[in-house]
Amino acid sequence: MTNPTTPFSWQMPTATDLVTDLPADFEVFGQAVATSMADLLGGTTGQVLSKASNTDMDFTWVAQDDSNAIQNAIVDAKGDLIAASAADTPARLAVGTNGQVLTADSTAATGLKWAAVAAGGKVLQVVQDVTTTEESTTSTSYVDTALSIAITPSAATSKILVIVNAGVAFSRNNAIEGGMLFNLVRTSTQLGEKKMALEVDTSATENRIVPKMDASIIYLDSPNTTSATTYKVQFKTEFASSTAYVAPNSGLSSITLIEIGA
């Protein structure tokens, strides 16, 4: 029995062995086979064979979810996802909430997160201030009107659409025309100026005109902040000898701020 010729090193009887001691030789051969095949014995229902080493016939029985497979227990709720937290390292990403979308985020453990849908182009909030109180000024420098309102943007990337609609009037003695100017301000920053050239109704008391149209300003601003921000309207006269009016005869005037998601 010195002739191991099989791939698994089983001792095979020679021709001489078969003639002289057949029962003993086959016993040795059978024992060699049993020893080599021992790892294939046993196991339980549902297990699978796995190589234990590079040695021939070296196997072991393992559960189907072995250590090198993604385990069933890694997920525990409907909608959970499997992502990687590092090379060759699967991890669970818990399901988000209704309406959220999957977003890349390098600061998250798995590089992913659930987040609300970006609000690009959507109206997020609207605030408005109105007045019916007549105001007047003879100043050639800007003074504040009652049209002033604050808004707190939801995001620094939001834009603010400013809409001003104000009734105006103007008077100037012994003149047939004159002018007044509007100024739109964010906190202390001037955003835009608009001149209103108005025709005087000489038959009216103090030559005050009857408003023929509202003064309007439409401006899309990018305040780049999430802090409360005030927008206001200022006005002045063009000439020192004239008077400018806002909301004359208790006419309705307003300023509206609309936050638009980026």
WONOR-V546849 format. One record per helix or strand of 2 or more residues. SS is the DSSP state (2 for helix, 1 for strand). FROM is the first residue (numbers start at 1). TO is the last residue. If there is no record, write none. Layout:
BEGIN
ss:SS from:FROM to:TO
ss:SS from:FROM to:TO
END
This chain:
BEGIN
ss:1 from:3 to:4
ss:1 from:11 to:12
ss:2 from:15 to:20
ss:2 from:22 to:40
ss:1 from:48 to:51
ss:1 from:59 to:62
ss:2 from:72 to:74
ss:1 from:81 to:86
ss:1 from:89 to:93
ss:1 from:101 to:104
ss:1 from:112 to:115
ss:1 from:123 to:131
ss:1 from:135 to:137
ss:1 from:143 to:152
ss:1 from:159 to:172
ss:1 from:177 to:186
ss:1 from:189 to:199
ss:2 from:205 to:207
ss:1 from:214 to:221
ss:1 from:228 to:237
ss:1 from:242 to:246
ss:2 from:248 to:250
ss:1 from:253 to:260
END
